[in-house]
Protein backbone atom coordinates (compact mmCIF):
# COMPACT_ATOMS: atom_id res chain seq x y z
CA UNK A 1 0.00 0.00 0.00
CA UNK A 2 1.15 3.55 -0.68
CA UNK A 3 2.20 5.54 2.36
CA UNK A 4 3.03 9.25 2.39
CA UNK A 5 4.48 10.85 -0.71
CA UNK A 6 7.07 8.23 -1.64
CA UNK A 7 6.93 5.40 0.90
CA UNK A 8 5.29 2.02 0.75
CA UNK A 9 3.61 0.14 3.58
CA UNK A 10 4.24 -3.60 3.24
CA UNK A 11 3.04 -6.72 5.03
CA UNK A 12 5.73 -9.37 5.44
CA UNK A 13 5.37 -13.01 6.42
CA UNK A 14 8.45 -14.33 8.21
CA UNK A 15 9.42 -17.60 9.87
CA UNK A 16 10.43 -16.24 13.26
CA UNK A 17 8.39 -13.05 13.57
CA UNK A 18 5.18 -14.00 11.76
CA UNK A 19 3.24 -11.20 10.08
CA UNK A 20 4.96 -7.81 10.14
CA UNK A 21 3.68 -4.37 9.17
CA UNK A 22 6.60 -2.24 7.94
CA UNK A 23 7.26 1.04 6.14
CA UNK A 24 9.73 1.02 3.23
CA UNK A 25 10.80 4.65 3.02
CA UNK A 26 11.33 5.97 -0.48
CA UNK A 27 10.29 2.68 -2.11
CA UNK A 28 8.13 4.53 -4.68
CA UNK A 29 10.95 6.81 -5.80
CA UNK A 30 12.61 6.10 -9.12
CA UNK A 31 15.78 4.08 -8.67
CA UNK A 32 14.98 3.01 -5.12
CA UNK A 33 16.79 -0.19 -4.13
CA UNK A 34 13.72 -1.21 -2.14
CA UNK A 35 11.19 -0.85 -4.95
CA UNK A 36 11.39 -4.28 -6.60
CA UNK A 37 11.44 -6.15 -3.31
CA UNK A 38 8.30 -4.40 -2.06
CA UNK A 39 6.06 -5.86 -4.74
CA UNK A 40 3.59 -8.66 -3.89
CA UNK A 41 4.84 -12.27 -3.74
CA UNK A 42 8.54 -11.47 -3.44
CA UNK A 43 10.82 -13.72 -1.38
CA UNK A 44 13.61 -11.66 0.18
CA UNK A 45 15.68 -11.23 3.31
CA UNK A 46 14.65 -8.05 5.12
CA UNK A 47 16.22 -6.07 7.93
CA UNK A 48 14.25 -3.44 9.82
CA UNK A 49 14.44 -1.04 12.73
CA UNK A 50 11.65 -0.29 15.17
CA UNK A 51 10.81 3.29 16.06
CA UNK A 52 8.33 4.67 18.55
CA UNK A 53 5.24 3.97 16.49
CA UNK A 54 6.32 2.10 13.34
CA UNK A 55 9.01 -0.26 12.04
CA UNK A 56 11.05 0.69 8.99
CA UNK A 57 12.88 -1.41 6.39
CA UNK A 58 16.61 -0.74 6.53
CA UNK A 59 17.87 -3.19 3.89
CA UNK A 60 16.67 -5.99 1.67
CA UNK A 61 18.34 -8.85 -0.19
CA UNK A 62 16.13 -10.36 -2.95
CA UNK A 63 15.92 -14.16 -3.11
CA UNK A 64 13.22 -14.90 -5.71
CA UNK A 65 10.46 -13.08 -7.56
CA UNK A 66 8.89 -16.35 -8.78
CA UNK A 67 8.85 -15.16 -12.41
CA UNK A 68 6.85 -18.19 -13.59
CA UNK A 69 3.96 -17.11 -11.39
CA UNK A 70 3.73 -13.77 -13.17
CA UNK A 71 3.64 -15.32 -16.65
CA UNK A 72 0.08 -16.47 -16.01
CA UNK A 73 -2.75 -14.28 -14.73
CA UNK A 74 -4.43 -17.32 -13.16
CA UNK A 75 -1.25 -18.42 -11.38
CA UNK A 76 -0.78 -14.88 -10.09
CA UNK A 77 -4.34 -14.96 -8.74
CA UNK A 78 -3.62 -18.22 -6.88
CA UNK A 79 -0.63 -16.59 -5.19
CA UNK A 80 -2.47 -13.35 -4.42
CA UNK A 81 -5.49 -15.21 -3.01
CA UNK A 82 -3.21 -17.10 -0.63
CA UNK A 83 -1.35 -13.93 0.39
CA UNK A 84 -4.67 -12.18 0.95
CA UNK A 85 -5.82 -14.94 3.30
CA UNK A 86 -2.56 -14.82 5.24
CA UNK A 87 -2.72 -11.05 5.54
CA UNK A 88 -6.30 -11.13 6.85
CA UNK A 89 -6.23 -14.25 9.03
CA UNK A 90 -2.91 -14.01 10.86
CA UNK A 91 -2.29 -11.77 13.86
CA UNK A 92 0.78 -9.56 13.94
CA UNK A 93 4.03 -10.79 15.48
CA UNK A 94 3.12 -14.48 15.93
CA UNK A 95 5.55 -17.16 14.63
CA UNK A 96 4.48 -18.50 11.23
CA UNK A 97 7.13 -20.94 10.06
CA UNK A 98 4.60 -23.48 8.80
CA UNK A 99 2.56 -20.82 7.01
CA UNK A 100 5.63 -19.46 5.21
CA UNK A 101 6.79 -22.91 4.11
CA UNK A 102 3.35 -23.65 2.63
CA UNK A 103 3.35 -20.36 0.73
CA UNK A 104 6.89 -20.83 -0.59
CA UNK A 105 6.15 -24.41 -1.70
CA UNK A 106 3.03 -23.27 -3.50
CA UNK A 107 4.68 -20.32 -5.25
CA UNK A 108 7.61 -22.51 -6.30
CA UNK A 109 5.21 -25.08 -7.77
CA UNK A 110 3.26 -22.38 -9.61
CA UNK A 111 6.49 -20.89 -10.95
CA UNK A 112 7.48 -24.33 -12.25
CA UNK A 113 4.20 -24.82 -14.10
CA UNK A 114 1.81 -26.42 -11.62
CA UNK A 115 -1.86 -25.89 -12.40
CA UNK A 116 -3.20 -22.78 -10.66
CA UNK A 117 -6.27 -24.61 -9.39
CA UNK A 118 -4.23 -27.47 -7.95
CA UNK A 119 -1.51 -25.36 -6.30
CA UNK A 120 -3.94 -22.74 -5.03
CA UNK A 121 -6.27 -25.35 -3.55
CA UNK A 122 -3.34 -27.10 -1.87
CA UNK A 123 -2.03 -23.89 -0.29
CA UNK A 124 -5.44 -22.78 0.95
CA UNK A 125 -6.38 -26.21 2.32
CA UNK A 126 -3.01 -26.66 4.05
CA UNK A 127 -3.23 -23.18 5.57
CA UNK A 128 -6.70 -23.98 6.87
CA UNK A 129 -5.16 -26.99 8.60
CA UNK A 130 -2.22 -24.90 9.89
CA UNK A 131 -4.65 -22.39 11.38
CA UNK A 132 -6.70 -25.11 13.08
CA UNK A 133 -9.83 -24.52 10.99
CA UNK A 134 -9.78 -27.69 8.89
CA UNK A 135 -13.19 -29.44 9.05
CA UNK A 136 -13.63 -33.16 9.45
CA UNK A 137 -14.96 -33.79 5.96
CA UNK A 138 -15.76 -37.43 6.78
CA UNK A 139 -18.83 -36.88 8.96
CA UNK A 140 -21.95 -34.73 9.09
CA UNK A 141 -21.30 -31.83 11.44
CA UNK A 142 -24.90 -31.79 12.62
CA UNK A 143 -25.46 -35.42 13.64
CA UNK A 144 -22.11 -37.22 13.20
CA UNK A 145 -23.42 -39.57 10.49
CA UNK A 146 -20.93 -40.91 7.96
CA UNK A 147 -23.44 -41.34 5.12
CA UNK A 148 -22.20 -40.16 1.72
CA UNK A 149 -24.66 -38.63 -0.72
CA UNK A 150 -24.61 -37.36 -4.29
CA UNK A 151 -24.35 -34.45 -4.13
CA UNK A 152 -22.74 -33.81 -0.76
CA UNK A 153 -23.49 -30.63 1.09
CA UNK A 154 -21.01 -28.40 2.90
CA UNK A 155 -21.51 -25.32 5.06
CA UNK A 156 -19.02 -22.99 6.71
CA UNK A 157 -21.67 -22.00 9.24
CA UNK A 158 -22.04 -25.68 10.20
CA UNK A 159 -18.28 -26.23 10.16
CA UNK A 160 -17.95 -28.77 7.36
CA UNK A 161 -19.93 -31.45 5.54
CA UNK A 162 -23.61 -31.87 6.36
CA UNK A 163 -26.33 -34.33 5.35
CA UNK A 164 -28.91 -33.03 2.88
CA UNK A 165 -31.58 -33.19 5.57
CA UNK A 166 -29.73 -30.38 7.36
CA UNK A 167 -28.92 -28.24 4.31
CA UNK A 168 -31.95 -25.99 4.86
CA UNK A 169 -30.67 -25.00 8.28
CA UNK A 170 -27.74 -23.00 6.92
CA UNK A 171 -27.84 -20.09 4.50
CA UNK A 172 -24.46 -20.99 3.00
CA UNK A 173 -25.18 -24.67 2.25
CA UNK A 174 -23.36 -25.59 -0.98
CA UNK A 175 -23.63 -28.73 -3.09
CA UNK A 176 -20.42 -30.53 -4.11
CA UNK A 177 -19.66 -33.97 -5.51
CA UNK A 178 -18.39 -36.65 -3.11
CA UNK A 179 -15.29 -37.04 -5.30
CA UNK A 180 -14.47 -33.34 -4.77
CA UNK A 181 -14.86 -33.73 -1.00
CA UNK A 182 -12.51 -36.73 -1.01
CA UNK A 183 -9.99 -34.76 -3.11
CA UNK A 184 -10.26 -31.79 -0.75
CA UNK A 185 -9.58 -34.03 2.22
CA UNK A 186 -6.62 -35.66 0.45
CA UNK A 187 -4.95 -32.31 -0.31
CA UNK A 188 -3.92 -31.84 3.31
CA UNK A 189 -2.12 -35.18 3.28
CA UNK A 190 0.26 -34.06 0.51
CA UNK A 191 3.64 -32.56 1.45
CA UNK A 192 3.77 -30.49 -1.75
CA UNK A 193 1.26 -29.22 -4.31
CA UNK A 194 0.04 -31.61 -7.03
CA UNK A 195 0.88 -30.59 -10.58
CA UNK A 196 -2.67 -31.26 -11.76
CA UNK A 197 -5.96 -31.89 -10.00
CA UNK A 198 -9.54 -32.70 -10.93
CA UNK A 199 -12.48 -30.94 -9.29
CA UNK A 200 -10.76 -27.55 -8.80
CA UNK A 201 -13.91 -25.88 -10.16
CA UNK A 202 -15.88 -27.36 -7.25
CA UNK A 203 -13.19 -27.14 -4.56
CA UNK A 204 -12.21 -23.48 -5.09
CA UNK A 205 -15.64 -22.01 -4.16
CA UNK A 206 -15.78 -24.23 -1.06
CA UNK A 207 -12.37 -22.99 0.09
CA UNK A 208 -13.47 -19.43 -0.59
CA UNK A 209 -16.67 -19.98 1.38
CA UNK A 210 -14.76 -21.21 4.44
CA UNK A 211 -11.99 -18.61 4.28
CA UNK A 212 -14.48 -15.74 4.05
CA UNK A 213 -16.18 -17.13 7.13
CA UNK A 214 -12.82 -17.41 8.93
CA UNK A 215 -11.68 -13.90 7.98
CA UNK A 216 -15.13 -12.31 8.40
CA UNK A 217 -14.75 -10.16 5.32
CA UNK A 218 -14.88 -10.26 1.50
CA UNK A 219 -11.72 -11.56 -0.16
CA UNK A 220 -11.57 -10.08 -3.69
CA UNK A 221 -8.42 -11.91 -4.82
CA UNK A 222 -9.89 -15.18 -3.56
CA UNK A 223 -13.12 -14.53 -5.46
CA UNK A 224 -11.21 -13.81 -8.68
CA UNK A 225 -9.21 -17.04 -8.26
CA UNK A 226 -12.42 -19.02 -7.68
CA UNK A 227 -13.94 -17.62 -10.86
CA UNK A 228 -10.81 -18.48 -12.83
CA UNK A 229 -11.00 -22.09 -11.56
CA UNK A 230 -14.65 -22.33 -12.51
CA UNK A 231 -13.96 -20.93 -15.96
CA UNK A 232 -10.98 -23.17 -16.73
N, C-alpha and C positions, 0 to 999 in steps of 0.2 A: 504494500500500500504506500502511496505517496505520503510524505510527511514534510511539512515546511516547504521552503522554496526549492530545495535541491536534495533533500534527504529521502531515504526510503525506510519504512518500517517493515521488518521482516519477522516471520515466525519460523524458528528453527526447531527441528526434532533431533535430539542428541541422545547418545547412549546413556551417559552418566547424569545429565541434567534434565532430561525430558524435554518438554516443550518450553521454548524460550521466546520472549518478545523483545527484540533488539531494534535499535536505530542504526542504520548505516549512513553516516553523515557524508554528504556529497555524492552519494551513489547515482544520482540522476544527472550529474554534470558530465559533459563530454570528456572522454578520456579517463574517467574515474576507474581506478583499479578494482573497485568493489562492484562495479555495475554488473558485469556478466555473472558474478557469483551470487547476486541478489535476485536472480530470476527464479521462477517456480521450478521445482524438481531438479535442483542442482545439488550434487554431493560435493561437499568441500569441508575443509578443516578451518574452523573459525576461532579467533581469539576475541575477547571482549573485555571491557572494563565497566564496572558498575558505579554509577554516580548516585546522587541523592534520590532521584526519582526514576531514572531510566538507566538501561545498560546500552553501551555503544560498541559497535564492531570496531576493533583496532587493526585487525589484519585477517586475511583470508587466503587459503591455499586451495585452488580448485582440484578436485579429484576426478569427477566425471559429470558431464552434462547429459548423458544418456541420449546421444544424437539419434539413435534409432527410434526412440519414443516420439521425437518431434517430426519424423518423416511421415507419420500417419496421424490424422486428426483424431481417429477413434482411439488409438493407443494413447495419445496425449490426454484424451478425456478420461481414460481408465486411471492414469496417474493422477490427474487433477481431482477426480472423484475421491480417490483414496486419501490424498493430501487434505482435501476439504473435511473429510470425516475425522482425520487425526487432529486437525486444527480446532474443530468444534467439540470433539468428545473428550480430549485429554485436558487435565488441569495443568497449570503452569508448574514447572520446577519439580516434577515427579519423574523418577527414573523410567526410561522407556526403551531399554535395550531390545526387548523382544519386538516391540512395535517398529523400531528402526530396521531391524533385520528383515522383517516381513516386507517393508516398503522397498528396501534395497533389492531384495530377491525378485520382487515383482517388476520393478523398473528395469532391472538387468534382463529379465526374461522378455519384457516388451521390446527392449532395445535390440534383442537378438532375434526378434521375429515371432514371438509367441502371440497367439490370437488375443485381441484386446478383451473379448468376453471371458475367455478362460483365465487370463492373468488377473484381470480386474476382479472377477468373482472370487478367485483364490485369495487375493489380498484382503478383500472386504470380509470374507468368511473367517479367515484366520485372525483378523483384527477383532472381530466380534468375539471369538474365543479368547483372545488375549485380554480383552476388556471384561470378560466374565459374563457376557450377554448371550452366549451361544445357546439356543434352545435345544431341548431334547426332541429331535425331529421324529423319534421312533414311537412316541405315544401321544394320545390326545391330551392336551393340557387341561381340559375341563373334567374328564372322568378317568384318565389313565388307561383307557382302552388302547390296544395295539392293532385294532382293525385298520386295514388299508383299503382305501376306496379309489375309484376313478371317476372324477378327479379327486385329489386330496384338497383339503382346505387349510390355509394358514392364516394366522392373525397375530400382528404385533401386540395388540391389546391383550390377547389371550396368552401371549408368550411363546407361540410356536404352532405346531400342527394341531388341528381340531377336527373332530368328526363332523360330517355334514349336518347332523342334527343340532349342532351348536353354532352353525355358521351365522344364523340370524341374530345371535346375541351380540355380535361385534360388528361395528360399522366398517372395519377395514378387512373383513374376511375376503380372501383372495383364493381363487381356484388355481391349482397347479397339478401337473401330472405326477404320479408316484415315482416315475423314473427321475424327474427333476429333483424331487425331494431326496431320493437316494444319492444322486450326484452331489447335491448341496451338502449332505452329511459327509460324503466321502472327501470333499475338498479339504476339510480340516485335518484329515489324516495324511495329507501329502506334505512332504518337507519342502517342496518347491512347486512353482506353478506348472500346470500341464501346458503343453504347447497348443493343444486343441481340446475342445470340449463341446459336447452336445448340450442342448437345453439352456444355453446362455440367455436366450430370449425369454425364458420363463424364470430363470434364477435371478437375473438382474433386477427386475421389479420387486421381487421378494426381499432381496438385500436392501434395496432402497427403502422399502416400506419399514423394515426393522431399524435401519440406521436413522431415518427421520424421527422415528419414535424415541430412539435412544438420545438423539441430539436435541429433540424438542424444537426443531426449526426446519424450514425448507433447505434443501441442499441442491442448488442449481446445477453444479457440475455433475453430481450424482444423477440427477434427472436426465441431463443430456447424454450421459453414458448409457443409462437404461434405454433411452430411445434409440441410440445407435445399435445396441445389442438387439433390440426388437426389429430394427430395420435391416439387419445384416442378412 
